[in-house]
Amino acid sequence: MAWARYCYSEVLPFAALFTVECTNVGLNTLFKAATLRGLSYHVFMVYSFALSTLVLTPVAYLFHRKSKLPPCNLPFVFSIIILGILGFTAQMLGFKGIEYATPTLSSAMNNLTPACTFALALIFRMEKLALRRLSSQAKIIGTVISISGAFVVILYKGPTLIKTVSQSNLLDEPSSSTQSNWIIGGGLFAAQAFLCSIWYILQARAVKQYPAELIVVVFYNLSLTIVSTPVCFFAEPNLNAWKINTRIGLITILYSGIIGSGLGTAVILWGINLKGPVYAALFKPWSIAIAAIMGVIFLGDSFYCGSLVGSIVIAIGYYIVIWGNTREGTRQELEEHREPLLQ
């Protein structure tokens, strides 16, 4: 029983959220390839949001058809609308940033999300911070170490551990990129990271209001579709651009609609409900290590010592935070068991 509880509360969230980060890195790479072949990011967003809504609606109905769910009150509807606006804006900034820069820079700037989420969680009192407690110190130190490890991957290459014979990847180092484009892309990614932090916090509150993750994701994707359609049609009035003429464009939309905006969002929401917004956001620094590994496997990139060292540092920071969360949870359980004895 104890082992099953541990697997559900610790092993399963880790595996699920880590998998989501892998799929996100893959989506960024696919999106870059599709845009290089003419796919408009406005068209991509509308199609992927609409597809996610269509795919998840019957799944949510089958999963919750016998559940007793609370009514959709006005505060919940308002929070979903706000989430839709935030999510659309964040994704628009992110995909536009990939057009200016690269998926690698996108993964790098994701490291800002955990720190922003942790700070916002403290402001909204969703995380407790007692500096004298070892658990709080561990969460702070682990977050800093995890982010530092990601920047080790960025700033330190070191000797080559795995050398490939292929040419440098067009998706990772586009010849047309300039320093100004790189800076613009970085600014867009930084703004996206901040909006994602707010998104994590509001998602946690939305699930508390309506404890049915799949239905929340369906409403969220519906809100994304409603918000994005008029904006994207206005930004992309050319009707020919709305025709998907390339295989990579179709694959990217299907991948994003089913796995990214659909199942990926549902998994993130489940993780937020189970472990909190800071835990879910902490997986963002892993995207640097994942991007480096996927680059070797799928793109023929070389693997450097800095990527290995940074990945190890990220893992150490992550497990320090997990230890702090576990210790804090154990302390809360002990306090709950002691309360009846004191009454």
Secondary structure, DSSP 8 states (H G I E B T S, - for coil): -HHHHHIIIIIHHHHHHHHHHHHHHHHHHHHHHHHHTT--HHHHHHHHHHHHHHHHHHHHHHHHTTS------HHHHHHHHHHHHHHHHHHHHHHHHHHHS-HHHHHHHTTHHHHHHHHHHHHTTSS---TTSHHHHHHHHHHHHHHHHHHHHHH---SEEE---S---TTTS-TT--HHHHHHHHHHHHHHHHHHHHHHHHHHHHHHHS--HHHHHHHHHHHHHHHHHHHHHHH---GGGGS--SHHHHHHHHIIIIIIIIIIHHHHHHHHHHH-HHHHHTTTTHHHHHHHHHHHHHS---EEHHHHHHHHHHHHHHHHHHHHHHHHHHHHHHHHHHHHHH-
